[in-house]
Amino acid sequence: MLFYFSIHWTCNINLILYLFLLYNNKRFIFSTFVCPTEIIAFSDRANEFAAINCQLIAASCDSHFSHLAWVNTPRNEGGLGKMQIPLLADKSAAIAKDYQVYNEATGIPYRGLFIIDDKGNLRQITINDLPVGRSVDETLRLVQAFQYTDEHGEGMPINKF
């Protein structure tokens, strides 16, 4: 489902890539300080993911206008600044609901991390509570581990990469 939506959203996504969706909670500005730290950290290391054939996408239930405002605000003023990854506006929360990170009671999605392989299979789901951020290092390790097991057909011990 995400591949279908993403392919129509941007022509840069190629089906041979691994896809990583970083889902952030709604209302970047009124939420926690965790959102920008995660998005910036993943964006700053996007080249490491690209080197292993993985496309990063950050998404939230904010509008593209909110995303634009955040990108146009320098990092030293609390914004995102220049980004190396696309920001997907899921204003209707359709993707958040499909991936079951949407909290109906609050109207705010949890922090979701999804790794989808080159065949469209969902390989990793991580859902964090709002105050806890996700690890770029662990995400990179997971993508490499899935790629290794796909190529070699064997298990991957912890801390191999």
N, C-alpha and C positions, 0 to 999 in steps of 0.2 A: 504494500500500500504506500509506504513512504517513497519507495523507488519510483512508483508511478507519478506521485505528486511532485517529487523532486525533479524528475526528468522533464516534466512540463514547466517546472519553475525556472530552471536554468539549463542551458544547453551544455554547460561545462561538465556535467556529471556523465561519466562513461560507465556502462554496465560492468566493465572489467575492474573497476575500482572497488575497494572496500569503502563503505560509507559510515561515517560516524556522526550521529546527531546528538548535539548537546542541547538539552531542553532546559531553559531557564524560566524562573517564575515571572509572572506578569508584573507590570509596573516597575521596570528597572529602577527608576529614580526613587520611588517610594518604598522600595523593598528593603533589602539588606545590602551592606557593602560587599557581600560575597559575590553577587552577580558580576560586577565588573572585574573583580580579581580573576575569576574563572575565565571569562571570555577573553580578557587580555592575555592571560597565560597560554591558553590554547592558540590564540591568534599568533602570538609571538613565536610559537613553535610549530606553526603550520607547515613550514618547509620540511620538518622531520617526518611529518605524516605523509606529505606529498612524496618524499623520497621512498616510502614503502607502499606507494600506490593507494593512499587513503585520502579521501575527500572529507574535510571537516565542514559541518554546517551547524551554526548556532540558531536556535529558534526560541521565540517567546510569543505570548499572546498579545504583546504590544503591537501597535500599528507600525507600518514602515516609516511614518512620520516621527514616531518616538525613536526608532532605530537611527534615523537620519540625524536627529538632534543629538543623540548620544555619540555618534561617530564624528559629528562636527564639533563636539566639545573636547578640548584637549584633555589628555589624561591627568595633567597636573591640576585640572579644574574639576575633576570627578567624572570626566567622560571616558569614552573608549578610544578616541583618537583614530588614527589610521588602522584599519583592520585588514588582515590577510585571509579572513574567512567570511563567507556570506552570512548575513543575518536574515533569517526567515521570519516573516510576520504571519503568525497563526491567529489572526484576530478573532476568528470564530471558535477557536480552541478545538477544532476538529482533529488535528494531529495529536494534541495533548490528550484528548479523550480516547482516540484510537489506541494510543500507547499507554493508556491508563495511568497517566501522571496528573490528571486534572482533579483537583479537590473541589467537588461540587459545593460543599458547605462554605468554602471561602472564596471560590471563584478564582483561585490561584493555583497554578500547577506546581508540583514538587520538582526538584532538580532531577531530571532524568538524563541518563547517558545510555545510548543504544549503539551497538556495533553491528552493522549489517554487512555480510560478506558479498563477494562478487557474484554470487548466485541468488542474492536477495534473501538469504536466510538470516534471521535475527540470531546473533551469536552471543551477545552479552546485553544484559539489562542491569542497570544500577539506578536505583531511585533513592535519593538522599532527602532527608528532611531539610526544610528551608535554611537553617543556620549553618549547614555543613557543606563545604565545597568539595569538588572532585579533583582527583589527582591526574595531572597530565602524564607524569611518568608511568603510573599504573595503566592508564589507557593506552599509551604507546606500547607498553609491554604486552598487553592483551592482544592488540592487533597483530603484533609480531608473532605471538604464540599461536594465534589462530591460523595465520599464514603458514607458519612452520608445520603445524599439524596437518594442514591441507596438503602441503607439498610432500611431506615425508611419511604421513600416515601413522605417526606414533604420538604418544603422549608428550606433554611439555611439563617438566618439573618447574617448581617455583624458582624464580630469579635466574632463569637461563639467559634472559636478555638483560 
